[in-house]
């Protein structure tokens, strides 16, 4: 979840709580509760009346039987202080939202002359630069078991299973997304890269996602390989269900189209968190 989304969520929570407190205070009993001593004695202080020449606040000691009144006045005292704190937090969040401009860090690089940009890598790469680099990048697909690529996607790519073709065609129908099939991913500390079935980019945000389809989960050795690969992704901070989409298939249980659509919606909607 991104900063702006977190702030908006917190603002919604604050508005709900502030509204609840306001409704309580409207109907709260008059007066301010104060404790007299450690013996449990309390009194209520009331504002001075206009026609009181002494202009002194009135005071009333509460009986032990007035438990409900004591509790309501205690809540009133707490809620009034909480009300001020929540409103201060709300003002601070509005200030942050007004002045929070994450795009400026990307402009620092994108506004440089092209000759300068060619000399140095950006710390924060502008989305358009990332998309351009993605589109121009060349890579070598997985070379092992090429004879197993007998199925063809809508793009004309040779793939290893009908299910991969289904996923590829779903992705291809989304203009906001682009994908690469079996693009190598270097894992630090490993001699060889791994090859996610799909590496996907959200062209609005520049964020990268990975998608693995595990199509032989009934096979024991295949399931063990899944566990190994799952651990590799986690070791480099690629989080299943967040950065890594997964679909499964086993003997007698085909791929779930609903899961494919749901995970693509997640990737598409993730740009709302900016």
C-alpha positions as a Markdown table, in Angstrom:
| # | Residue | x | y | z |
|---|---|---|---|---|
| 1 | Unk | 0.0 | 0.0 | 0.0 |
| 2 | Unk | 1.4 | 3.4 | -1.0 |
| 3 | Unk | 1.7 | 6.6 | 1.1 |
| 4 | Unk | -1.2 | 8.4 | -0.5 |
| 5 | Unk | -3.5 | 5.4 | -0.1 |
| 6 | Unk | -2.5 | 5.0 | 3.5 |
| 7 | Unk | -3.2 | 8.6 | 4.3 |
| 8 | Unk | -6.6 | 8.5 | 2.6 |
| 9 | Unk | -7.5 | 5.4 | 4.5 |
| 10 | Unk | -6.5 | 7.1 | 7.8 |
| 11 | Unk | -8.5 | 10.2 | 6.9 |
| 12 | Unk | -11.6 | 8.1 | 6.4 |
| 13 | Unk | -11.0 | 6.5 | 9.8 |
| 14 | Unk | -10.5 | 9.9 | 11.5 |
| 15 | Unk | -13.7 | 11.3 | 9.9 |
| 16 | Unk | -15.7 | 8.4 | 11.2 |
| 17 | Unk | -14.3 | 8.7 | 14.7 |
| 18 | Unk | -14.7 | 12.5 | 14.8 |
| 19 | Unk | -18.3 | 12.1 | 13.7 |
| 20 | Unk | -18.9 | 9.6 | 16.5 |
| 21 | Unk | -17.4 | 11.9 | 19.1 |
| 22 | Unk | -19.4 | 14.9 | 17.9 |
| 23 | Unk | -22.7 | 12.9 | 18.2 |
| 24 | Unk | -21.8 | 11.8 | 21.7 |
| 25 | Unk | -20.9 | 15.3 | 22.8 |
| 26 | Unk | -24.1 | 16.7 | 21.5 |
| 27 | Unk | -26.1 | 14.6 | 23.9 |
| 28 | Unk | -23.5 | 14.4 | 26.8 |
| 29 | Unk | -24.6 | 15.6 | 30.3 |
| 30 | Unk | -23.6 | 19.1 | 31.3 |
| 31 | Unk | -20.5 | 19.8 | 33.4 |
| 32 | Unk | -17.0 | 18.6 | 33.8 |
| 33 | Unk | -16.0 | 15.6 | 36.0 |
| 34 | Unk | -13.1 | 15.9 | 38.5 |
| 35 | Unk | -11.8 | 13.6 | 41.1 |
| 36 | Unk | -11.6 | 15.0 | 44.6 |
| 37 | Unk | -9.3 | 12.4 | 46.3 |
| 38 | Unk | -8.1 | 8.8 | 46.1 |
| 39 | Unk | -11.1 | 7.6 | 48.0 |
| 40 | Unk | -13.3 | 7.6 | 44.9 |
| 41 | Unk | -15.1 | 10.8 | 45.5 |
| 42 | Unk | -16.0 | 12.9 | 42.4 |
| 43 | Unk | -17.7 | 16.1 | 41.7 |
| 44 | Unk | -19.1 | 17.9 | 38.7 |
| 45 | Unk | -18.1 | 21.5 | 37.9 |
| 46 | Unk | -20.5 | 23.6 | 36.0 |
| 47 | Unk | -19.8 | 26.9 | 34.2 |
| 48 | Unk | -20.8 | 30.1 | 36.1 |
| 49 | Unk | -24.2 | 31.4 | 35.3 |
| 50 | Unk | -24.5 | 34.8 | 33.7 |
| 51 | Unk | -26.5 | 36.3 | 36.5 |
| 52 | Unk | -24.1 | 35.0 | 39.2 |
| 53 | Unk | -22.4 | 38.1 | 40.6 |
| 54 | Unk | -19.5 | 36.0 | 42.1 |
| 55 | Unk | -18.9 | 34.5 | 38.7 |
| 56 | Unk | -17.8 | 31.3 | 40.3 |
| 57 | Unk | -18.3 | 27.8 | 38.7 |
| 58 | Unk | -20.9 | 25.7 | 40.4 |
| 59 | Unk | -19.9 | 22.4 | 42.0 |
| 60 | Unk | -21.9 | 19.3 | 42.8 |
| 61 | Unk | -20.6 | 16.2 | 44.6 |
| 62 | Unk | -21.7 | 13.0 | 43.1 |
| 63 | Unk | -23.3 | 10.2 | 45.0 |
| 64 | Unk | -22.0 | 6.6 | 44.7 |
| 65 | Unk | -25.3 | 5.7 | 43.2 |
| 66 | Unk | -24.7 | 8.1 | 40.2 |
| 67 | Unk | -22.4 | 5.6 | 38.5 |
| 68 | Unk | -23.9 | 6.1 | 35.0 |
| 69 | Unk | -23.5 | 9.9 | 35.3 |
| 70 | Unk | -19.9 | 9.5 | 36.4 |
| 71 | Unk | -19.2 | 7.2 | 33.5 |
| 72 | Unk | -20.8 | 9.5 | 30.9 |
| 73 | Unk | -18.9 | 12.5 | 32.3 |
| 74 | Unk | -15.7 | 10.6 | 32.3 |
| 75 | Unk | -16.2 | 9.7 | 28.6 |
| 76 | Unk | -17.0 | 13.3 | 27.8 |
| 77 | Unk | -13.8 | 14.4 | 29.4 |
| 78 | Unk | -11.8 | 11.8 | 27.4 |
| 79 | Unk | -13.7 | 12.4 | 24.2 |
| 80 | Unk | -13.1 | 16.1 | 24.3 |
| 81 | Unk | -9.4 | 15.7 | 24.6 |
| 82 | Unk | -9.4 | 12.9 | 21.9 |
| 83 | Unk | -11.5 | 15.2 | 19.6 |
| 84 | Unk | -8.8 | 17.8 | 19.6 |
| 85 | Unk | -6.0 | 15.3 | 19.0 |
| 86 | Unk | -7.8 | 13.7 | 16.1 |
| 87 | Unk | -8.5 | 17.1 | 14.5 |
| 88 | Unk | -4.8 | 18.0 | 14.8 |
| 89 | Unk | -3.9 | 14.7 | 13.1 |
| 90 | Unk | -6.4 | 15.4 | 10.4 |
| 91 | Unk | -4.9 | 18.9 | 9.7 |
| 92 | Unk | -1.4 | 17.3 | 9.6 |
| 93 | Unk | -2.5 | 14.7 | 7.0 |
| 94 | Unk | -4.2 | 17.4 | 4.8 |
| 95 | Unk | -0.9 | 19.3 | 4.9 |
| 96 | Unk | 1.0 | 16.1 | 3.8 |
| 97 | Unk | -1.4 | 15.4 | 1.0 |
| 98 | Unk | -1.2 | 19.0 | -0.3 |
| 99 | Unk | 2.6 | 19.0 | -0.3 |
| 100 | Unk | 3.3 | 15.3 | -1.1 |
| 101 | Unk | 4.6 | 15.3 | -4.7 |
| 102 | Unk | 6.4 | 12.0 | -5.3 |
| 103 | Unk | 6.6 | 12.7 | -9.0 |
| 104 | Unk | 9.2 | 15.5 | -8.4 |
| 105 | Unk | 12.0 | 12.9 | -7.7 |
| 106 | Unk | 11.4 | 11.4 | -11.2 |
| 107 | Unk | 11.5 | 14.9 | -12.9 |
| 108 | Unk | 15.0 | 15.5 | -11.4 |
| 109 | Unk | 16.3 | 12.9 | -13.9 |
| 110 | Unk | 13.9 | 13.3 | -16.8 |
| 111 | Unk | 14.6 | 17.0 | -17.1 |
| 112 | Unk | 18.4 | 16.5 | -17.5 |
| 113 | Unk | 19.9 | 16.9 | -21.0 |
| 114 | Unk | 20.0 | 13.6 | -22.9 |
| 115 | Unk | 23.8 | 13.7 | -23.0 |
| 116 | Unk | 23.9 | 13.8 | -19.2 |
| 117 | Unk | 21.3 | 11.1 | -18.8 |
| 118 | Unk | 23.3 | 8.8 | -21.0 |
| 119 | Unk | 26.3 | 9.1 | -18.6 |
| 120 | Unk | 24.5 | 8.3 | -15.3 |
| 121 | Unk | 21.9 | 5.8 | -14.0 |
| 122 | Unk | 18.9 | 7.3 | -12.2 |
| 123 | Unk | 18.2 | 6.4 | -8.6 |
| 124 | Unk | 14.5 | 7.0 | -9.3 |
| 125 | Unk | 13.8 | 6.1 | -12.9 |
| 126 | Unk | 10.9 | 8.0 | -14.5 |
| 127 | Unk | 8.1 | 5.7 | -15.7 |
| 128 | Unk | 8.5 | 6.7 | -19.3 |
| 129 | Unk | 12.2 | 5.9 | -19.2 |
| 130 | Unk | 11.5 | 2.6 | -17.6 |
| 131 | Unk | 8.9 | 1.7 | -20.3 |
| 132 | Unk | 11.3 | 2.8 | -23.1 |
| 133 | Unk | 14.1 | 0.6 | -21.6 |
| 134 | Unk | 11.7 | -2.3 | -21.2 |
| 135 | Unk | 10.6 | -2.1 | -24.8 |
| 136 | Unk | 14.2 | -1.9 | -26.2 |
| 137 | Unk | 15.6 | -4.6 | -23.9 |
| 138 | Unk | 16.6 | -7.8 | -25.6 |
| 139 | Unk | 16.9 | -11.1 | -23.7 |
| 140 | Unk | 17.5 | -14.8 | -24.3 |
| 141 | Unk | 14.6 | -17.1 | -23.4 |
| 142 | Unk | 15.1 | -20.3 | -21.6 |
| 143 | Unk | 16.9 | -22.7 | -23.9 |
| 144 | Unk | 16.2 | -26.0 | -22.2 |
| 145 | Unk | 13.3 | -28.2 | -23.4 |
| 146 | Unk | 12.6 | -26.0 | -26.3 |
| 147 | Unk | 10.9 | -29.0 | -28.0 |
| 148 | Unk | 8.2 | -28.7 | -25.4 |
| 149 | Unk | 7.0 | -25.4 | -26.8 |
| 150 | Unk | 4.3 | -26.6 | -29.0 |
| 151 | Unk | 1.5 | -24.1 | -28.2 |
| 152 | Unk | 1.2 | -20.6 | -29.7 |
| 153 | Unk | -0.1 | -17.4 | -28.1 |
| 154 | Unk | -2.0 | -14.6 | -29.9 |
| 155 | Unk | 1.3 | -12.9 | -30.4 |
| 156 | Unk | 2.7 | -15.9 | -32.1 |
| 157 | Unk | 5.0 | -16.9 | -29.2 |
| 158 | Unk | 5.7 | -20.6 | -28.7 |
| 159 | Unk | 4.8 | -21.7 | -25.2 |
| 160 | Unk | 4.9 | -24.9 | -23.1 |
| 161 | Unk | 1.3 | -25.3 | -22.2 |
| 162 | Unk | -2.2 | -24.4 | -23.1 |
| 163 | Unk | -2.7 | -22.7 | -19.7 |
| 164 | Unk | 0.3 | -20.4 | -20.4 |
| 165 | Unk | -1.3 | -19.5 | -23.7 |
| 166 | Unk | -4.5 | -18.6 | -21.9 |
| 167 | Unk | -2.6 | -16.4 | -19.4 |
| 168 | Unk | -0.6 | -14.7 | -22.2 |
| 169 | Unk | -3.7 | -14.0 | -24.2 |
| 170 | Unk | -5.5 | -12.5 | -21.1 |
| 171 | Unk | -2.5 | -10.2 | -20.5 |
| 172 | Unk | -2.2 | -9.3 | -24.2 |
| 173 | Unk | -5.8 | -8.0 | -24.2 |
| 174 | Unk | -4.8 | -5.4 | -21.5 |
| 175 | Unk | -3.3 | -2.3 | -23.2 |
| 176 | Unk | -2.1 | -1.1 | -19.8 |
| 177 | Unk | 0.2 | -4.1 | -19.4 |
| 178 | Unk | 3.0 | -5.7 | -21.3 |
| 179 | Unk | 4.7 | -9.0 | -20.7 |
| 180 | Unk | 7.8 | -11.0 | -21.5 |
| 181 | Unk | 7.8 | -14.8 | -21.6 |
| 182 | Unk | 10.5 | -16.7 | -19.8 |
| 183 | Unk | 12.6 | -13.5 | -19.3 |
| 184 | Unk | 15.7 | -14.4 | -17.1 |
| 185 | Unk | 15.7 | -13.1 | -13.5 |
| 186 | Unk | 19.0 | -13.0 | -11.8 |
| 187 | Unk | 18.9 | -14.1 | -8.1 |
| 188 | Unk | 21.9 | -13.0 | -6.1 |
| 189 | Unk | 24.1 | -15.9 | -5.0 |
| 190 | Unk | 22.9 | -18.2 | -7.7 |
| 191 | Unk | 25.0 | -19.3 | -10.6 |
| 192 | Unk | 22.1 | -19.3 | -13.1 |
| 193 | Unk | 19.1 | -17.1 | -13.5 |
| 194 | Unk | 15.5 | -18.4 | -13.0 |
| 195 | Unk | 12.9 | -17.9 | -15.7 |
| 196 | Unk | 9.5 | -16.7 | -14.5 |
| 197 | Unk | 6.8 | -17.8 | -16.9 |
| 198 | Unk | 5.8 | -14.1 | -17.3 |
| 199 | Unk | 7.5 | -10.9 | -16.4 |
| 200 | Unk | 4.8 | -8.1 | -16.5 |
| 201 | Unk | 5.0 | -4.4 | -16.4 |
| 202 | Unk | 2.2 | -2.0 | -15.5 |
| 203 | Unk | 2.7 | 0.8 | -18.1 |
| 204 | Unk | 1.0 | 3.4 | -15.9 |
| 205 | Unk | 3.2 | 2.9 | -12.8 |
| 206 | Unk | 6.3 | 1.1 | -14.2 |
| 207 | Unk | 6.0 | -1.6 | -11.6 |
| 208 | Unk | 7.2 | -5.1 | -12.4 |
| 209 | Unk | 5.3 | -8.3 | -11.5 |
| 210 | Unk | 6.0 | -11.9 | -12.0 |
| 211 | Unk | 3.6 | -14.7 | -12.8 |
| 212 | Unk | 4.3 | -18.4 | -12.4 |
| 213 | Unk | 1.9 | -21.1 | -13.5 |
| 214 | Unk | 2.4 | -24.4 | -11.8 |
| 215 | Unk | 0.7 | -26.9 | -13.9 |
| 216 | Unk | 1.7 | -30.4 | -12.6 |
| 217 | Unk | 1.1 | -30.1 | -8.8 |
| 218 | Unk | 0.0 | -33.8 | -8.7 |
| 219 | Unk | 3.6 | -34.7 | -9.5 |
| 220 | Unk | 5.8 | -35.1 | -6.3 |
| 221 | Unk | 9.0 | -33.9 | -7.9 |
| 222 | Unk | 7.3 | -31.0 | -9.6 |
| 223 | Unk | 5.7 | -30.0 | -6.2 |
| 224 | Unk | 9.2 | -30.0 | -4.6 |
| 225 | Unk | 10.5 | -27.8 | -7.4 |
| 226 | Unk | 7.6 | -25.4 | -6.7 |
| 227 | Unk | 8.6 | -25.2 | -3.0 |
| 228 | Unk | 12.2 | -24.4 | -4.0 |
| 229 | Unk | 11.2 | -21.8 | -6.5 |
| 230 | Unk | 8.8 | -20.2 | -4.0 |
| 231 | Unk | 11.6 | -19.9 | -1.5 |
| 232 | Unk | 13.8 | -18.2 | -4.1 |
| 233 | Unk | 11.3 | -15.5 | -4.8 |
| 234 | Unk | 10.8 | -14.8 | -1.2 |
| 235 | Unk | 14.6 | -14.6 | -0.5 |
| 236 | Unk | 14.8 | -11.6 | -2.8 |
| 237 | Unk | 11.7 | -9.8 | -1.6 |
| 238 | Unk | 9.4 | -10.8 | -4.4 |
| 239 | Unk | 6.2 | -11.4 | -2.4 |
| 240 | Unk | 3.6 | -14.0 | -3.4 |
| 241 | Unk | 0.2 | -12.4 | -4.0 |
| 242 | Unk | 1.7 | -8.9 | -4.2 |
| 243 | Unk | 4.7 | -9.0 | -6.7 |
| 244 | Unk | 4.3 | -12.6 | -7.7 |
| 245 | Unk | 1.1 | -13.9 | -9.2 |
| 246 | Unk | 0.6 | -17.7 | -9.1 |
| 247 | Unk | -1.9 | -20.1 | -10.7 |
| 248 | Unk | -2.1 | -23.8 | -10.3 |
| 249 | Unk | -3.2 | -26.9 | -12.1 |
| 250 | Unk | -3.1 | -30.6 | -11.2 |
| 251 | Unk | -4.4 | -33.9 | -12.6 |
| 252 | Unk | -8.2 | -33.6 | -12.9 |
| 253 | Unk | -8.1 | -29.9 | -11.8 |
| 254 | Unk | -7.6 | -27.4 | -14.6 |
| 255 | Unk | -6.6 | -23.7 | -14.4 |
| 256 | Unk | -9.2 | -21.4 | -12.8 |
| 257 | Unk | -10.1 | -18.6 | -15.2 |
| 258 | Unk | -11.6 | -16.6 | -12.4 |
| 259 | Unk | -8.3 | -16.5 | -10.6 |
| 260 | Unk | -6.5 | -15.3 | -13.8 |
| 261 | Unk | -9.0 | -12.4 | -14.1 |
| 262 | Unk | -8.8 | -11.5 | -10.4 |
| 263 | Unk | -5.0 | -11.4 | -10.5 |
| 264 | Unk | -4.9 | -9.3 | -13.6 |
| 265 | Unk | -7.4 | -6.9 | -12.0 |
| 266 | Unk | -5.1 | -6.6 | -9.0 |
| 267 | Unk | -2.1 | -5.6 | -11.3 |
| 268 | Unk | -4.3 | -3.1 | -13.2 |
| 269 | Unk | -5.7 | -1.5 | -10.1 |
| 270 | Unk | -2.4 | -1.3 | -8.2 |
| 271 | Unk | -1.8 | 2.1 | -9.9 |
| 272 | Unk | -4.6 | 3.6 | -7.7 |
| 273 | Unk | -2.2 | 3.3 | -4.7 |
| 274 | Unk | 0.1 | 6.0 | -6.0 |
